[in-house]
């Protein structure tokens, strides 16, 4: 019998099949497909299974994987427990709607899987803590899809702060998107009922998952679930999960949250939430800096120190105060951030080191966004106890730290 050298990992650049990280995916739409496109070229990983409540999505992802590998190995599932029950799968890519992110991630960890999950990662403050606790308890690795942590232009801004070039940190600015597209208070309306497709085509009950029941409408499954409260964590969280995360990461605040939240403005904008950390540093979540006058691109954030400032976004362009400009240098294209982020996750699976966008880091940045959202809903300044994980000046706000999940789903 002849064993090809590639099976033994002896061909130049080859990885033995037994050494590959085997991936499955759950709920891969347009965003999930984009992340998958960064996994498929990796020589030390292979994508072998897709689970989705939509038959069209299952077929699309299987075709994409099979074409890449030149085989028919990618299996399709409609039930996440069947995919997660496979002992050969090491990690899962989760890119469902927001309502499923925390429950599915925890279920995957319980099944011994490492998880790469798109953001926003949670629907409430309590879900954020549950997510972090679960990955500690089950000793699994979690990488939030906050790929800008792996972007060279964002890293350069962080390095300028850490080097002392900006002086003592004064304020952070997280641009959370224009309110005309992402109002801070999402809709609570229902769309008119439409005829339900066959379960094989779309499992509507499983699509809803832990979200409150509502009649089917086709626009929900085409992305129309965004900006609807039952499916969404609010406009602040939509982009705050990207840019507040960047602020925490750059300033070394991944293990804490602000202690004060002051909402300013209206639901039609402009609006912002002024926050303050215990050390006096300010955080401003604003919607009027989104791809604004500095033209740094979407998901931009700004670091302001006593001796200078820098700001950057998805265009990779970096703006800075005059004294900092000589320290700037060209950086790689924005598309590399996601590729770098996925590669980091795969490396961490092998080394068992914590990824940069861990569940604990995601929990703290998401709690910050959820607290700001609660303050905005109540229209009052809220004070937060970072040790007790509770608001100190509003019982109503404390009652808003969690959301009920539809049976049988629970955390």
For each residue, the residues with C-beta under 8 A, 3 or more apart:
1:
2:
3: 7 8
4: 7 8
5: 8 10 11 14
6: 9 10 11 14 16
7: 3 4 16 17
8: 3 4 5 16
9: 6 14 15 16 19
10: 5 6 14
11: 5 6 14
12:
13: 43
14: 5 6 9 10 11 43
15: 9 19 20 43 44
16: 6 7 8 9 19 20
17: 7 20 46
18:
19: 9 15 16 44
20: 15 16 17 44 45 46
21: 44 45 46 90 91 346 349 350
22: 45 46 48 88 89 90 91
23: 39 45 46 47 48 49 89 90 91 92 93
24: 47 48 49 50 51 83 84 86 89 91 92 93 113
25: 28 32 36 47 49 50 51 61 92 93 94 95
26: 50 51 52 80 83 92 93 94 95 96 100 104 108
27: 32 51 52 53 57 94 95 96 97 100 104
28: 25 32 33 35 36 50 52 57 61 93 95
29: 32 33 57 95 223
30: 33 34 223
31: 34 35 95 118 145
32: 25 27 28 29 35 36 93 95 118
33: 28 29 30 36 37 60 61 64
34: 30 31 37 38 338
35: 28 31 32 38 39 93 95 116 118 145 338 342
36: 25 28 32 33 39 40 47 61 64 65 93
37: 33 34 40 41
38: 34 35 41 42 338 339 342 343
39: 23 35 36 42 45 47 93 342
40: 36 37 47 64 65 68 69
41: 37 38 68
42: 38 39 45 342 343 346
43: 13 14 15
44: 15 19 20 21 346 350
45: 20 21 22 23 39 42 346
46: 17 20 21 22 23 69
47: 23 24 25 36 39 40 50 65 68 74 93
48: 22 23 24 65 73 74 75 88 89
49: 23 24 25 74 75 76 77 83 86 89
50: 24 25 26 28 47 57 58 61 62 65 74 75 76 77 83
51: 24 25 26 27 58 76 77 78 79 80 82 83
52: 26 27 28 55 57 58 61 76 78
53: 27 57 78 202 203 204 206 207
54: 57 58 201 202 207 221
55: 52 58 59 78 200 201 202
56: 59 60 201
57: 27 28 29 50 52 53 54 60 61
58: 50 51 52 54 55 61 62 76 77 78
59: 55 56 62 63 76
60: 33 56 57 63 64
61: 25 28 33 36 50 52 57 58 64 65 74
62: 50 58 59 65 66 74 75 76
63: 59 60 66 67
64: 33 36 40 60 61 67 68
65: 36 40 47 48 50 61 62 68 69 73 74
66: 62 63 69 70 71 72 73 74
67: 63 64 70
68: 40 41 47 64 65
69: 40 46 65 66 73 74
70: 66 67
71: 66
72: 66
73: 48 65 66 69
74: 47 48 49 50 61 62 65 66 69
75: 48 49 50 62 83
76: 49 50 51 52 58 59 62
77: 49 50 51 58 80 82 83
78: 51 52 53 55 58 82 200 203 206
79: 51 82 83 206
80: 26 51 77 83 84 104 107
81: 84 85 107
82: 51 77 78 79 85 86
83: 24 26 49 50 51 75 77 79 80 86 89 92
84: 24 80 81 89 92 107 108 111 113
85: 81 82 111
86: 24 49 82 83 89
87:
88: 22 48
89: 22 23 24 48 49 83 84 86 92 113
90: 21 22 23 113 114 349
91: 21 22 23 24 113 114 115 116 141 345 349
92: 23 24 25 26 83 84 89 108 113 114 115 116
93: 23 24 25 26 28 32 35 36 39 47 116 117
94: 25 26 27 100 101 104 105 108 115 116 117 118
95: 25 26 27 28 29 31 32 35 117 118 145
96: 26 27 99 100 101 104 118 209
97: 27 100 101 225 231
98: 101 120 123 231 232 233
99: 96 123 208 209 210 211 230 231
100: 26 27 94 96 97 103 104 209 210
101: 94 96 97 98 104 105 117 118 119 120 121 122 123
102: 105 106 121 122 123 127 128 130 131 411
103: 100 106 107 209 210 405 409 410 411
104: 26 27 80 94 96 100 101 107 108 117
105: 94 101 102 108 109 115 117 121 131 134 135 142 359
106: 102 103 109 110 130 131 134 411
107: 80 81 84 103 104 110 111
108: 26 84 92 94 104 105 111 113 115 140
109: 105 106 112 113 115 134 135 137 138 140 142
110: 106 107 134 138
111: 84 85 107 108
112: 109 138 140
113: 24 84 89 90 91 92 108 109 140
114: 90 91 92 140 141 142 345 349
115: 91 92 94 105 108 109 135 140 141 142 143
116: 35 91 92 93 94 142 143 145 342 345
117: 93 94 95 101 104 105 121 142 143 144 145
118: 31 32 35 94 95 96 101 121 144 145
119: 101 144 145 146 241 242 245 362
120: 98 101 123 233 237 238 241 366 369
121: 101 102 105 117 118 128 131 144 241 359 362 363 366
122: 101 102 125 127 128 130 131 233 362 363 366 370
123: 98 99 101 102 120 127 233 403
124: 127 128 233 370 401 402 403
125: 122 128 129 367 370 371 374 389 401 402
126: 129 130 401 402 403 411
127: 102 122 123 124 130 131 402 403 411
128: 102 121 122 124 125 131 132 362 363 364 366 367 370
129: 125 126 132 133 363 367 389
130: 102 106 122 126 127 133 134 411
131: 102 105 106 121 122 127 128 134 135 142 359 362 363
132: 128 129 135 136 359 360 362 363
133: 129 130 136 137
134: 105 106 109 110 130 131 137 138 140 359
135: 105 109 115 131 132 138 139 140 141 142 358 359 360
136: 132 133 139 359 360
137: 109 133 134
138: 109 110 112 134 135
139: 135 136
140: 108 109 112 113 114 115 134 135
141: 91 114 115 135 345 348 349 352 354 355 358
142: 105 109 114 115 116 117 131 135 355 358 359 362
143: 115 116 117 341 344 345 348 355 356 357 358
144: 117 118 119 121 245 357 358 359 361 362
145: 31 35 95 116 117 118 119 341 357
146: 119 149 241 242 245 246 249 341 357 362
147: 150 151 337 338 340 341 342
148: 151 154 242 245 246 299 314 337
149: 146 154 155 245 246 249 341 356 357
150: 147 155 337 338 340 341 344 356
151: 147 148 154 155 316 331 334 336 337 340
152: 155 156 316 331 332 336 337
153: 156 157 312 316 317 318 331 334
154: 148 149 151 157 158 246 250 301 312 337
155: 149 150 151 152 158 159
156: 152 153 159 160 312 318 328 329 331
157: 153 154 160 161 250 301 303 310 311 312 318
158: 154 155 161 162 249 250 303
159: 155 156 162 163
160: 156 157 163 165 166 303 310 320 324 327
161: 157 158 165 166 169 250 251 303 305 310
162: 158 159 252
163: 159 160
164: 167
165: 160 161 305 307 308 324 327
166: 160 161 169 303 304 305 306 307 308 309 310 324
167: 164 305 306 307 308
168: 305 306 307
169: 161 166 172 251 281 303 304 305
170: 281 282 304 305 306
171: 281 282 283 284 304
172: 169 247 250 251 281 282 283 284 301 302 303 304
173: 247 283 284 286 289 301 302 303 304 311
174: 240 243 244 246 247 283 284 285 286 301
175: 239 243 286 287 289 290 291 292 299 300 301 302 313
176: 182 235 236 238 239 240 243 244 285 286 287 290
177: 181 182 235 238 239 287 290
178: 181 182 269 287 288 290
179: 182 183 184 235 265 267 268 269 270 271 287
180: 183 268 269
181: 177 178
182: 176 177 178 179 227 235 238 239 287
183: 179 180 186 227 235 267 268 269
184: 179 234 235 236 267 271 287 373 376
185: 234 235 267 376 377
186: 183 227 228 229 232 234 235
187: 227 228 229
188: 228 229 230
189: 228
190: 214 215
191: 215 217 219 220 224
192: 215 217
193: 215 216 217
194: 215 216 217 218
195: 216
196: 202 204 216
197: 201 202 204 216
198: 201 202
199: 202 203 204
200: 55 78
201: 54 55 56 197 198
202: 53 54 55 196 197 198 199 207 221
203: 53 78 199 206 207
204: 53 196 197 199 207 208 216
205: 208
206: 53 78 79 203 209
207: 53 54 202 203 204 220 221
208: 99 204 205 211 212 213 214 406
209: 96 99 100 103 206 406 409
210: 99 100 103 405 406 409 410
211: 99 208 214 230 231 406
212: 208 230 404 406
213: 208 406
214: 190 208 211 230
215: 190 191 192 193 194
216: 193 194 195 196 197 204 220
217: 191 192 193 194 220 224
218: 194 221 222
219: 191 222 223 224
220: 191 207 216 217 224 225 228 231
221: 54 202 207 218 224 225
222: 218 219
223: 29 30 219 226
224: 191 217 219 220 221 228
225: 97 220 221 228 231 232
226: 223 231 232 238
227: 182 183 186 187 232 235
228: 186 187 188 189 220 224 225 231 232
229: 186 187 188 232 234
230: 99 188 211 212 214
231: 97 98 99 211 220 225 226 228
232: 98 186 225 226 227 228 229 237 238
233: 98 120 122 123 124 237 238 241 369 370 373
234: 184 185 186 229 237 238 369 373 376
235: 176 177 179 182 183 184 185 186 227 238 239
236: 176 184 239 240 273 285 369 372 373 376
237: 120 232 233 234 240 241 366 369 370 373
238: 120 176 177 182 226 232 233 234 235 241
239: 175 176 177 182 235 236 242 243 290 299
240: 174 176 236 237 243 244 245 285 365 368 369 372
241: 119 120 121 146 233 237 238 244 245 365 366 369
242: 119 146 148 239 245 246 299
243: 174 175 176 239 240 246 247 285 299 300 301
244: 174 176 240 241 247 248 283 285 365 368 369
245: 119 144 146 148 149 240 241 242 248 249 357 361 362 365
246: 146 148 149 154 174 242 243 249 250 299 301
247: 172 173 174 243 244 250 251 253 283 301 303 365
248: 244 245 251 253 254 361 364 365 368
249: 146 149 158 245 246 253 254 356 357 361
250: 154 157 158 161 172 246 247 301 303
251: 161 169 172 247 248 281 303
252: 162
253: 247 248 249 256 277 281 364
254: 248 249 360 361 364 365
255: 360 364
256: 253 277 278 364 386
257: 277 364 367 368 371 384 386
258: 261 275 276 277 283 368 371 384
259: 276 277 278 383 384 385 386
260: 274 275 276 381 382 383 384
261: 258 273 274 275 371 372 374 375 381 382 384
262: 273 274 275 375 381
263: 271 273 372 375 376 378 379 380 381
264: 271 272 273 274
265: 179 269 270 271 272 287
266: 269 271
267: 179 183 184 185 271
268: 179 180 183
269: 178 179 180 183 265 266 287 288
270: 179 265 286 287 288
271: 179 184 263 264 265 266 267 286 287 376
272: 264 265 284 285 286 287 288
273: 236 261 262 263 264 284 285 372 375 376
274: 260 261 262 264 282 283 284
275: 258 260 261 262 282 283 284 285 368 372
276: 258 259 260 280 281 282 283
277: 253 256 257 258 259 280 281 282 283
278: 256 259 386
279:
280: 276 277
281: 169 170 171 172 251 253 276 277
282: 170 171 172 274 275 276 277
283: 171 172 173 174 244 247 258 274 275 276 277 368
284: 171 172 173 174 272 273 274 275
285: 174 176 236 240 243 244 272 273 275 369 372
286: 173 174 175 176 270 271 272 289
287: 175 176 177 178 179 182 184 265 269 270 271 272 290
288: 178 269 270 272 292
289: 173 175 286 292 300 302
290: 175 176 177 178 239 287 298 300
291: 175 295 296 297 298 300 313
292: 175 288 289 295 300
293:
294: 300 311 319
295: 291 292 315 317
296: 291 300 311 312 313 314 315 317 318 319
297: 291 300 312 313 314 315 316 317 334
298: 290 291 313 314
299: 148 175 239 242 243 246 313 314
300: 175 243 289 290 291 292 294 296 297 311 312 313 314
301: 154 157 172 173 174 175 243 246 247 250 311 312 313
302: 172 173 175 289 309 310 311
303: 157 158 160 161 166 169 172 173 247 250 251 309 310 311
304: 166 169 170 171 172 173 309
305: 161 165 166 167 168 169 170 308 309
306: 166 167 168 170
307: 165 166 167 168 323
308: 165 166 167 305 320 321 323 324
309: 166 302 303 304 305 320 321 324
310: 157 160 161 166 302 303 318 319 320 321 324
311: 157 173 294 296 300 301 302 303 318 319 320
312: 153 154 156 157 296 297 300 301 316 317 318 319
313: 175 291 296 297 298 299 300 301 317
314: 148 296 297 298 299 300 334
315: 295 296 297 334
316: 151 152 153 297 312 331 332 333 334
317: 153 295 296 297 312 313
318: 153 156 157 296 310 311 312 328 331
319: 294 296 310 311 312
320: 160 308 309 310 311 324 325 327 328
321: 308 309 310 324 325
322: 325
323: 307 308 326
324: 160 165 166 308 309 310 320 321 327 328
325: 320 321 322 328
326: 323
327: 160 165 320 324
328: 156 318 320 324 325
329: 156
330:
331: 151 152 153 156 316 318
332: 152 316 336
333: 316 336
334: 151 153 297 314 315 316 337
335: 338 339
336: 151 152 332 333 339 340
337: 147 148 150 151 152 154 334 340 341
338: 34 35 38 147 150 335 341 342
339: 38 335 336 342 343
340: 147 150 151 336 337 343 344
341: 143 145 146 147 149 150 337 338 344 345 357
342: 35 38 39 42 116 147 338 339 345 346
343: 38 42 339 340 346 347
344: 143 150 340 341 347 348 355 356
345: 91 114 116 141 143 341 342 348 349 355
346: 21 42 44 45 342 343 349 350
347: 343 344 350 351 353
348: 141 143 344 345 351 352 353 354 355
349: 21 90 91 114 141 345 346 352
350: 21 44 346 347
351: 347 348
352: 141 348 349
353: 347 348
354: 141 348 358
355: 141 142 143 344 345 348 358
356: 143 149 150 249 344 361
357: 143 144 145 146 149 245 249 341 361 362
358: 135 141 142 143 144 354 355 361 362
359: 105 121 131 132 134 135 136 142 144 362 363
360: 132 135 136 254 255 363 364
361: 144 245 248 249 254 356 357 358 364 365
362: 119 121 122 128 131 132 142 144 146 245 357 358 359 365 366
363: 121 122 128 129 131 132 359 360 366 367
364: 128 248 253 254 255 256 257 360 361 367 368
365: 240 241 244 245 247 248 254 361 362 368 369
366: 120 121 122 128 237 241 362 363 369 370
367: 125 128 129 257 363 364 370 371 389
368: 240 244 248 257 258 275 283 364 365 371 372
369: 120 233 234 236 237 240 241 244 285 365 366 372 373
370: 122 124 125 128 233 237 366 367 373 374 401
371: 125 257 258 261 367 368 374 375 382 384 391
372: 236 240 261 263 273 275 285 368 369 375 376
373: 184 233 234 236 237 369 370 376 377
374: 125 261 370 371 377 378 382 391 397 400 401
375: 261 262 263 273 371 372 378 379 380 381 382 397
376: 184 185 234 236 263 271 273 372 373 379
377: 185 373 374 400
378: 263 374 375 382 394 396 397
379: 263 375 376
380: 263 375 394
381: 260 261 262 263 375
382: 260 261 371 374 375 378 391 393 394 397
383: 259 260 391 392 393
384: 257 258 259 260 261 371 390 391 392
385: 259 388 389 390 391 392
386: 256 257 259 278 389
387:
388: 385
389: 125 129 367 385 386 401
390: 384 385 398 401
391: 371 374 382 383 384 385 394 397 398 401
392: 383 384 385
393: 382 383 397
394: 378 380 382 391 397 398
395: 398 399
396: 378 399 400
397: 374 375 378 382 391 393 394 400 401
398: 390 391 394 395 401
399: 395 396
400: 374 377 396 397
401: 124 125 126 370 374 389 390 391 397 398
402: 124 125 126 127
403: 123 124 126 127
404: 212
405: 103 210 409 410 411
406: 208 209 210 211 212 213 409
407: 410
408:
409: 103 209 210 405 406
410: 103 210 405 407
411: 102 103 106 126 127 130 405
